[in-house]
Amino acid sequence: MQQSINNFINKYNLHTNPETRYIDLVSEVGELGKEILTATSYGKNEFSTTTNAEAELGDCLFSIFALCTEMNINAEDALQKALAKYEARFAQKGHIGSGGASL
């Protein structure tokens, strides 16, 4: 998947600095949050996937992979390291949270 994003960025000359990519990611996560709030009437109803939520999540994924590209980080490697970290935490603490709270 990351290679597809790399190809897209190269095709349309969309390279930028990591700071700009990070701000874009935060913005996209905010838009996803807004869609979730709207879809649940601000938490009054149970969430049900919407077309807009899927699109916003897709934007978040694009932003994450684009950020990886600009930071020269292999997304799959980063994910595998995170999973190993969570496995170790779970084995040690019984949950994956870094503090006292469990996720």
DRENZA-356440 format. One line per field, with one value per residue: residue number from 0; residue in one letter; y, x, z of N, C-alpha, C, O in turn. Coordinates in Angstrom, 2 decimals, decimal comma, padded with zeros to 5 digits, always signed. Layout:
k <- c(NUM | ...) $
r <- c(a | ...) $
n_py <- c(Y | ...) $
n_px <- c(X | ...) $
n_pz <- c(Z | ...) $
ca_py <- c(Y | ...) $
ca_px <- c(X | ...) $
ca_pz <- c(Z | ...) $
c_py <- c(Y | ...) $
c_px <- c(X | ...) $
c_pz <- c(Z | ...) $
o_py <- c(Y | ...) $
o_px <- c(X | ...) $
o_pz <- c(Z | ...) $
This chain:
k <- c(0 | 1 | 2 | 3 | 4 | 5 | 6 | 7 | 8 | 9 | 10 | 11 | 12 | 13 | 14 | 15 | 16 | 17 | 18 | 19 | 20 | 21 | 22 | 23 | 24 | 25 | 26 | 27 | 28 | 29 | 30 | 31 | 32 | 33 | 34 | 35 | 36 | 37 | 38 | 39 | 40 | 41 | 42 | 43 | 44 | 45 | 46 | 47 | 48 | 49 | 50 | 51 | 52 | 53 | 54 | 55 | 56 | 57 | 58 | 59 | 60 | 61 | 62 | 63 | 64 | 65 | 66 | 67 | 68 | 69 | 70 | 71 | 72 | 73 | 74 | 75 | 76 | 77 | 78 | 79 | 80 | 81 | 82 | 83 | 84 | 85 | 86 | 87 | 88 | 89 | 90 | 91 | 92 | 93 | 94 | 95 | 96 | 97 | 98 | 99 | 100 | 101 | 102) $
r <- c(m | q | q | s | i | n | n | f | i | n | k | y | n | l | h | t | n | p | e | t | r | y | i | d | l | v | s | e | v | g | e | l | g | k | e | i | l | t | a | t | s | y | g | k | n | e | f | s | t | t | t | n | a | e | a | e | l | g | d | c | l | f | s | i | f | a | l | c | t | e | m | n | i | n | a | e | d | a | l | q | k | a | l | a | k | y | e | a | r | f | a | q | k | g | h | i | g | s | g | g | a | s | l) $
n_py <- c(-001,19 | +001,24 | +001,71 | +002,27 | +004,74 | +006,20 | +006,16 | +007,63 | +010,12 | +010,81 | +010,84 | +013,02 | +015,01 | +015,67 | +015,95 | +017,07 | +018,69 | +016,86 | +018,14 | +019,53 | +017,36 | +016,09 | +017,98 | +017,88 | +015,24 | +015,42 | +017,18 | +015,60 | +013,49 | +014,92 | +015,57 | +013,00 | +012,45 | +014,37 | +013,38 | +010,94 | +011,87 | +013,24 | +011,09 | +009,66 | +011,31 | +012,99 | +011,09 | +010,05 | +008,00 | +004,65 | +003,95 | +003,61 | +002,54 | +004,90 | +006,22 | +008,59 | +008,38 | +006,25 | +007,40 | +009,52 | +008,08 | +006,83 | +009,09 | +009,65 | +007,38 | +007,70 | +010,05 | +009,14 | +007,22 | +008,89 | +010,59 | +008,77 | +008,27 | +010,80 | +010,94 | +008,94 | +006,38 | +003,00 | +001,91 | -000,62 | -001,86 | -000,10 | -000,53 | -003,27 | -003,14 | -001,64 | -003,42 | -005,51 | -004,18 | -003,71 | -006,34 | -007,15 | -005,41 | -006,25 | -008,85 | -008,30 | -006,47 | -007,04 | -005,46 | -003,09 | -000,43 | +002,45 | +003,65 | +003,44 | +002,90 | +000,70 | -000,31) $
n_px <- c(+000,82 | +001,95 | +003,73 | +001,99 | +000,99 | +003,37 | +003,92 | +001,71 | +002,15 | +004,55 | +003,72 | +001,95 | +003,52 | +003,55 | +005,15 | +006,14 | +007,14 | +007,70 | +006,40 | +004,23 | +002,82 | +002,17 | +000,46 | -001,60 | -002,46 | -003,44 | -005,55 | -007,17 | -007,83 | -009,35 | -011,52 | -012,56 | -013,31 | -015,32 | -017,19 | -017,84 | -019,00 | -021,20 | -022,53 | -023,35 | -025,05 | -023,75 | -022,91 | -025,28 | -026,49 | -025,78 | -022,80 | -022,79 | -021,38 | -020,76 | -020,87 | -019,46 | -017,82 | -016,19 | -014,86 | -013,52 | -011,87 | -010,31 | -008,97 | -007,46 | -005,81 | -004,39 | -003,01 | -001,41 | +000,25 | +001,46 | +002,83 | +004,64 | +006,12 | +007,32 | +008,91 | +010,66 | +010,11 | +009,31 | +006,13 | +004,99 | +007,04 | +007,13 | +004,57 | +004,73 | +006,67 | +005,27 | +003,18 | +004,64 | +005,57 | +003,14 | +002,32 | +004,30 | +003,75 | +001,16 | +001,67 | +003,16 | +001,59 | -001,09 | -002,67 | -002,63 | -002,14 | -000,04 | +000,04 | -001,71 | -004,24 | -006,27 | -006,54) $
n_pz <- c(+000,00 | +000,78 | -001,29 | -003,39 | -002,56 | -002,55 | -005,32 | -006,26 | -005,03 | -006,28 | -008,98 | -009,08 | -008,14 | -005,32 | -003,12 | +000,10 | +003,17 | +006,27 | +008,42 | +007,29 | +006,26 | +008,66 | +009,88 | +008,03 | +008,47 | +011,12 | +010,67 | +008,98 | +010,73 | +012,53 | +010,86 | +010,47 | +013,10 | +013,42 | +011,59 | +012,81 | +015,16 | +014,07 | +012,81 | +015,01 | +016,32 | +018,15 | +020,07 | +021,04 | +019,70 | +018,56 | +016,75 | +013,26 | +010,30 | +007,79 | +004,43 | +004,27 | +006,55 | +005,85 | +003,67 | +004,96 | +006,70 | +004,80 | +003,83 | +006,11 | +006,20 | +003,79 | +004,48 | +006,62 | +005,36 | +003,48 | +005,19 | +006,29 | +003,96 | +003,50 | +005,75 | +005,38 | +006,41 | +006,76 | +006,61 | +007,21 | +008,69 | +010,89 | +011,95 | +012,65 | +014,67 | +016,56 | +017,15 | +018,32 | +020,59 | +021,91 | +022,36 | +024,19 | +026,32 | +026,97 | +027,82 | +030,07 | +031,63 | +031,27 | +029,72 | +026,96 | +027,24 | +027,91 | +030,36 | +033,46 | +032,58 | +030,64 | +027,20) $
ca_py <- c(+000,00 | +002,43 | +001,96 | +002,94 | +006,14 | +006,79 | +006,36 | +008,71 | +011,37 | +011,12 | +011,13 | +014,36 | +015,91 | +016,12 | +015,89 | +018,23 | +018,36 | +016,07 | +019,01 | +019,77 | +016,08 | +015,85 | +018,88 | +017,31 | +014,06 | +015,88 | +017,73 | +014,49 | +012,80 | +015,78 | +015,39 | +011,70 | +012,62 | +015,11 | +012,46 | +009,99 | +012,61 | +013,47 | +009,80 | +009,17 | +012,43 | +013,37 | +010,03 | +009,63 | +006,78 | +003,75 | +004,24 | +002,74 | +003,04 | +005,70 | +006,45 | +009,69 | +007,88 | +005,46 | +008,34 | +010,24 | +007,13 | +006,70 | +010,27 | +009,46 | +006,38 | +008,35 | +010,99 | +008,38 | +006,66 | +010,00 | +011,03 | +007,76 | +008,51 | +012,01 | +010,71 | +007,77 | +005,29 | +001,93 | +001,80 | -002,00 | -002,06 | +000,68 | -001,22 | -004,50 | -002,76 | -001,24 | -004,64 | -006,21 | -003,41 | -003,97 | -007,73 | -007,18 | -004,74 | -007,11 | -009,96 | -007,79 | -005,72 | -007,50 | -004,51 | -002,50 | +001,00 | +002,77 | +004,02 | +002,53 | +002,60 | -000,31 | +000,04) $
ca_px <- c(+000,00 | +002,80 | +004,29 | +000,95 | +000,96 | +004,60 | +003,72 | +000,74 | +002,83 | +005,50 | +002,98 | +001,35 | +004,50 | +002,92 | +006,09 | +006,21 | +007,91 | +006,94 | +005,55 | +002,99 | +002,11 | +001,62 | -000,69 | -002,66 | -002,97 | -004,26 | -006,77 | -008,00 | -008,34 | -010,43 | -012,68 | -013,12 | -013,99 | -016,56 | -018,12 | -018,31 | -019,94 | -022,43 | -023,20 | -023,91 | -025,76 | -022,89 | -022,86 | -026,62 | -026,83 | -024,67 | -022,17 | -022,98 | -020,50 | -021,36 | -020,02 | -018,55 | -016,83 | -015,23 | -014,05 | -012,64 | -010,85 | -009,41 | -008,11 | -006,51 | -004,82 | -003,51 | -002,14 | -000,43 | +001,24 | +002,21 | +003,76 | +005,72 | +006,94 | +008,13 | +009,85 | +011,48 | +009,78 | +008,52 | +004,92 | +004,83 | +008,01 | +006,69 | +003,42 | +005,19 | +007,33 | +004,22 | +002,49 | +005,55 | +005,56 | +001,86 | +002,37 | +005,13 | +003,00 | +000,06 | +002,24 | +003,65 | +000,60 | -002,46 | -003,31 | -001,63 | -001,95 | +001,27 | -000,13 | -002,54 | -005,50 | -006,18 | -007,21) $
ca_pz <- c(+000,00 | +000,84 | -002,62 | -004,18 | -002,13 | -003,08 | -006,77 | -006,42 | -004,66 | -007,36 | -010,22 | -009,02 | -007,53 | -004,07 | -001,99 | +000,99 | +004,36 | +007,26 | +009,26 | +006,56 | +006,23 | +010,00 | +010,05 | +007,19 | +009,17 | +012,25 | +010,09 | +008,51 | +011,91 | +013,01 | +009,99 | +010,80 | +014,39 | +013,16 | +010,93 | +013,82 | +016,03 | +013,30 | +012,58 | +016,28 | +016,95 | +019,28 | +021,07 | +021,48 | +018,98 | +018,29 | +015,47 | +012,11 | +009,25 | +006,72 | +003,27 | +004,62 | +007,51 | +005,08 | +002,90 | +005,88 | +007,14 | +003,65 | +003,84 | +007,22 | +005,77 | +002,81 | +005,19 | +007,39 | +004,44 | +002,90 | +006,23 | +006,30 | +002,78 | +003,68 | +006,85 | +005,00 | +007,35 | +006,19 | +007,42 | +007,69 | +009,77 | +012,05 | +012,51 | +013,29 | +015,92 | +017,50 | +017,59 | +019,25 | +021,82 | +022,58 | +022,84 | +025,39 | +027,39 | +027,39 | +028,58 | +031,35 | +032,41 | +031,03 | +028,81 | +026,06 | +027,54 | +028,45 | +031,77 | +034,26 | +031,90 | +029,59 | +025,95) $
c_py <- c(+001,26 | +002,74 | +002,64 | +004,42 | +006,85 | +007,11 | +007,53 | +010,06 | +011,78 | +011,55 | +012,56 | +015,39 | +016,54 | +016,07 | +017,20 | +017,81 | +017,58 | +016,92 | +019,26 | +018,49 | +015,79 | +016,73 | +018,37 | +016,09 | +014,47 | +016,44 | +016,61 | +013,69 | +013,61 | +015,64 | +014,04 | +011,78 | +013,33 | +014,21 | +011,44 | +010,66 | +012,85 | +012,18 | +009,25 | +010,21 | +012,81 | +012,38 | +009,53 | +008,30 | +005,93 | +004,06 | +003,16 | +003,34 | +003,76 | +005,82 | +007,55 | +009,23 | +007,07 | +006,37 | +009,08 | +009,32 | +006,89 | +007,88 | +010,17 | +008,47 | +006,96 | +009,26 | +010,27 | +007,83 | +007,76 | +010,55 | +010,05 | +007,99 | +009,70 | +011,85 | +009,54 | +006,64 | +004,26 | +001,67 | +000,40 | -002,30 | -001,34 | +000,00 | -002,49 | -004,21 | -002,35 | -002,47 | -005,43 | -005,50 | -003,69 | -005,39 | -007,82 | -006,52 | -005,62 | -008,27 | -009,51 | -007,22 | -006,23 | -006,53 | -003,83 | -001,03 | +001,26 | +003,17 | +002,99 | +002,11 | +001,55 | +000,19 | -001,09) $
c_px <- c(+000,87 | +003,39 | +003,26 | +000,87 | +002,20 | +004,46 | +002,79 | +001,39 | +003,81 | +004,79 | +002,47 | +002,25 | +003,95 | +003,87 | +006,04 | +006,98 | +007,05 | +006,01 | +004,20 | +002,16 | +001,46 | +000,39 | -001,87 | -003,29 | -003,88 | -005,59 | -007,72 | -008,59 | -009,49 | -011,69 | -013,35 | -013,89 | -015,31 | -017,61 | -018,68 | -019,31 | -021,26 | -023,22 | -023,84 | -024,76 | -025,06 | -022,99 | -024,20 | -027,03 | -025,57 | -024,11 | -022,50 | -022,17 | -021,29 | -020,37 | -019,00 | -017,47 | -015,77 | -014,30 | -013,06 | -011,54 | -009,84 | -008,45 | -007,06 | -005,42 | -003,85 | -002,52 | -001,07 | +000,65 | +002,07 | +003,22 | +004,93 | +006,67 | +007,87 | +009,16 | +010,79 | +011,33 | +008,94 | +007,33 | +004,74 | +005,79 | +007,59 | +005,51 | +003,83 | +005,89 | +006,31 | +003,48 | +003,34 | +005,57 | +004,27 | +001,78 | +003,15 | +004,41 | +001,87 | +000,56 | +002,67 | +002,54 | -000,83 | -003,29 | -002,22 | -001,39 | -000,59 | +001,20 | -000,95 | -003,81 | -005,29 | -006,94 | -008,09) $
c_pz <- c(+000,00 | -000,53 | -003,52 | -003,85 | -002,66 | -004,57 | -007,03 | -006,12 | -005,76 | -008,64 | -010,24 | -008,35 | -006,24 | -002,87 | -001,21 | +002,23 | +005,36 | +008,13 | +008,59 | +006,49 | +007,58 | +010,24 | +009,24 | +007,87 | +010,32 | +011,75 | +009,64 | +009,67 | +012,52 | +012,17 | +010,23 | +012,12 | +014,23 | +012,52 | +011,92 | +014,76 | +015,32 | +013,13 | +013,84 | +016,99 | +018,25 | +020,43 | +021,56 | +020,86 | +018,79 | +016,90 | +014,45 | +010,97 | +008,17 | +005,56 | +003,58 | +005,60 | +006,79 | +004,28 | +003,80 | +006,43 | +006,02 | +003,56 | +004,94 | +006,83 | +004,75 | +003,53 | +006,00 | +006,47 | +003,78 | +003,92 | +006,34 | +005,13 | +003,01 | +004,80 | +006,57 | +006,02 | +006,62 | +007,11 | +008,00 | +008,83 | +011,04 | +012,74 | +013,24 | +014,62 | +016,98 | +018,03 | +018,58 | +020,60 | +022,61 | +023,12 | +024,14 | +026,57 | +027,91 | +028,24 | +029,98 | +032,23 | +032,28 | +030,21 | +027,98 | +026,32 | +028,17 | +029,92 | +032,50 | +033,56 | +030,83 | +028,36 | +025,51) $
o_py <- c(+002,23 | +003,91 | +003,50 | +005,26 | +007,97 | +008,19 | +008,34 | +011,02 | +012,96 | +012,50 | +013,24 | +016,50 | +017,76 | +016,13 | +018,29 | +016,66 | +017,63 | +016,46 | +019,20 | +018,53 | +015,29 | +016,24 | +018,42 | +015,93 | +013,92 | +016,18 | +016,68 | +013,26 | +013,04 | +015,60 | +013,94 | +011,24 | +012,95 | +014,27 | +011,12 | +010,08 | +012,67 | +012,17 | +008,46 | +010,02 | +012,92 | +012,76 | +008,66 | +007,56 | +006,43 | +004,39 | +001,97 | +004,54 | +003,30 | +005,55 | +007,45 | +009,64 | +007,19 | +006,14 | +009,25 | +009,76 | +006,76 | +007,71 | +010,55 | +008,71 | +006,74 | +009,25 | +010,73 | +007,96 | +007,57 | +010,91 | +010,47 | +007,92 | +009,61 | +012,55 | +009,19 | +006,03 | +004,61 | +001,26 | +000,25 | -002,93 | -001,89 | -000,05 | -002,77 | -004,96 | -002,69 | -002,55 | -005,95 | -006,16 | -003,88 | -005,62 | -008,47 | -007,02 | -005,74 | -008,61 | -010,27 | -007,46 | -005,88 | -006,75 | -003,99 | -000,43 | +000,41 | +003,05 | +001,80 | +001,09 | +001,51 | +001,00 | -001,00) $
o_px <- c(+000,56 | +003,54 | +003,63 | +000,71 | +002,11 | +004,82 | +003,04 | +001,22 | +003,88 | +005,20 | +002,53 | +001,82 | +003,90 | +003,42 | +005,91 | +007,43 | +005,82 | +004,94 | +003,15 | +000,94 | +000,33 | -000,62 | -003,02 | -004,51 | -004,97 | -006,64 | -008,92 | -009,74 | -010,49 | -012,80 | -014,58 | -014,99 | -016,31 | -018,78 | -019,87 | -020,34 | -022,32 | -024,44 | -024,78 | -025,14 | -025,68 | -023,12 | -024,24 | -027,82 | -024,45 | -024,87 | -022,49 | -022,26 | -022,33 | -019,18 | -017,84 | -016,32 | -014,58 | -013,10 | -011,90 | -010,40 | -008,64 | -007,27 | -005,90 | -004,24 | -002,64 | -001,33 | +000,07 | +001,84 | +003,27 | +004,33 | +006,08 | +007,89 | +009,07 | +010,18 | +011,62 | +012,32 | +007,98 | +007,51 | +004,37 | +005,41 | +007,67 | +005,45 | +003,34 | +005,73 | +006,46 | +003,20 | +002,82 | +005,59 | +004,31 | +001,24 | +002,71 | +004,46 | +001,66 | -000,04 | +002,54 | +002,53 | -001,69 | -004,48 | -001,04 | -000,52 | -000,04 | +002,19 | -000,90 | -004,41 | -004,24 | -007,86 | -008,75) $
o_pz <- c(-000,69 | -000,90 | -004,33 | -004,73 | -003,16 | -005,02 | -007,92 | -006,87 | -006,13 | -009,30 | -011,27 | -008,02 | -006,09 | -001,73 | -001,77 | +002,31 | +005,31 | +008,53 | +009,24 | +006,65 | +007,64 | +010,75 | +009,69 | +007,85 | +010,49 | +012,35 | +009,88 | +009,60 | +012,96 | +012,71 | +010,19 | +012,24 | +014,84 | +012,87 | +011,87 | +015,10 | +015,91 | +013,30 | +013,77 | +018,15 | +019,31 | +021,59 | +022,43 | +021,44 | +018,85 | +015,99 | +014,75 | +010,72 | +007,71 | +005,72 | +003,21 | +005,48 | +007,08 | +004,22 | +003,44 | +006,59 | +006,28 | +003,27 | +004,74 | +007,09 | +004,83 | +003,23 | +006,06 | +006,76 | +003,56 | +003,55 | +006,46 | +005,29 | +002,74 | +004,81 | +007,41 | +006,43 | +005,93 | +008,25 | +009,16 | +009,82 | +012,14 | +013,97 | +014,33 | +015,58 | +018,15 | +019,23 | +019,57 | +021,64 | +023,82 | +024,20 | +025,09 | +027,69 | +029,12 | +029,25 | +030,94 | +033,44 | +033,09 | +030,01 | +028,27 | +025,69 | +028,86 | +030,64 | +032,19 | +033,90 | +030,19 | +028,46 | +024,47) $
